[in-house]
């Protein structure tokens, strides 16, 4: 056994086992309200607890020390391939599911698609797409999550694929939602009517969509990410296979548009509840200007950056990060057996009153230089993960959220009823249960 985090304790103990329902374990408790469930686990059992859920056992490790232990992964004690248990059939060989040398190889190739030069090219296309999308938005009541998801898919398709999804847009959006929500299916086989079966069908649709496009992209590449993946080579001149291009495109497009949609939904919800902050950010946008932004303008969104960081704290788009244990090890005196599944929890860490002042309150200034609550521990704020698997698209995501929010704030004011509280659907990635009913007032 290896302990790379602390000295070996005198007595190594087993993780406390949180008992729940037969067969389904704690699956429904997590799906119904992961926020409350994770807090109860921590309050009752401490920093390490073992649960039964989704047909397996999971050791949850709570807090920033746990994040550092697992995400730094000294000695390669943990493998990302354990994500495959949840999403492998739907996001086969996506970058997040690869490990060690293979992960480093694919990440090196993909780095070119997320370089500063590449982001500059995406930025111009993104602004044009956002302007076109928002020109068609009407004022009045709407389900904002649905509008945002459609828009971010169109933006992602334009930037990453080089074309709008067109007539397939609704089917592609549904396919992505089905593949993501299949991850926590209680029946994990192709039984008609189950989330798992819907996810498998969604994966097939997405494969066909991208497979048809690969030959044309190889023959006539452009400046989009799809083209860059078709052209990218390692130092040894190695190209991606057609299958891996399709795998990466499905995963990247899901990760890019889903996480941006979740962040924007939660941010706009908070701004609708906090009109003073909404006006503060709108004033900042007006000061920067209503015309097309330059890439350098993104650094001028100081208050907006604080609000985005606070939103990512309150509602981390990926609330848990599972790993497989490759070699038996110990954390805080608790044995983690080889072959077991562990999971750290950015969502839980981001809400710990031991580390954050009034963690349930939307307070962007906690990220200001004067307060810097996120600096109290290097792995306290981890919405993008950390270590070798830190999100490769985080700069793209921040660029997209800032740019969309800029145009939204200049065009609309957002309001919700005073007593409205948005509940989260934790079926997989957290999304508004009611798809966020909100009222838009046009400003110009």
Secondary structure as GFF3:
##gff-version 3
##sequence-region A 1 444
A	DSSP	beta_strand	16	18	.	.	.	ID=ss1
A	DSSP	alpha_helix	27	45	.	.	.	ID=ss2
A	DSSP	beta_strand	48	53	.	.	.	ID=ss3
A	DSSP	beta_strand	56	61	.	.	.	ID=ss4
A	DSSP	alpha_helix	64	72	.	.	.	ID=ss5
A	DSSP	beta_strand	78	79	.	.	.	ID=ss6
A	DSSP	three_ten_helix	80	83	.	.	.	ID=ss7
A	DSSP	alpha_helix	84	87	.	.	.	ID=ss8
A	DSSP	three_ten_helix	95	97	.	.	.	ID=ss9
A	DSSP	alpha_helix	100	111	.	.	.	ID=ss10
A	DSSP	three_ten_helix	112	114	.	.	.	ID=ss11
A	DSSP	alpha_helix	116	135	.	.	.	ID=ss12
A	DSSP	beta_strand	140	143	.	.	.	ID=ss13
A	DSSP	alpha_helix	144	156	.	.	.	ID=ss14
A	DSSP	pi_helix	157	161	.	.	.	ID=ss15
A	DSSP	three_ten_helix	166	168	.	.	.	ID=ss16
A	DSSP	alpha_helix	169	181	.	.	.	ID=ss17
A	DSSP	three_ten_helix	182	184	.	.	.	ID=ss18
A	DSSP	alpha_helix	195	219	.	.	.	ID=ss19
A	DSSP	alpha_helix	225	231	.	.	.	ID=ss20
A	DSSP	alpha_helix	242	273	.	.	.	ID=ss21
A	DSSP	alpha_helix	275	288	.	.	.	ID=ss22
A	DSSP	three_ten_helix	295	300	.	.	.	ID=ss23
A	DSSP	alpha_helix	302	314	.	.	.	ID=ss24
A	DSSP	beta_strand	321	325	.	.	.	ID=ss25
A	DSSP	beta_strand	329	331	.	.	.	ID=ss26
A	DSSP	beta_strand	334	336	.	.	.	ID=ss27
A	DSSP	beta_strand	341	344	.	.	.	ID=ss28
A	DSSP	alpha_helix	346	349	.	.	.	ID=ss29
A	DSSP	three_ten_helix	364	367	.	.	.	ID=ss30
A	DSSP	three_ten_helix	373	376	.	.	.	ID=ss31
A	DSSP	three_ten_helix	387	389	.	.	.	ID=ss32
A	DSSP	alpha_helix	394	411	.	.	.	ID=ss33
A	DSSP	beta_strand	412	415	.	.	.	ID=ss34
A	DSSP	beta_strand	424	425	.	.	.	ID=ss35
A	DSSP	beta_strand	431	432	.	.	.	ID=ss36
A	DSSP	beta_strand	437	442	.	.	.	ID=ss37
###
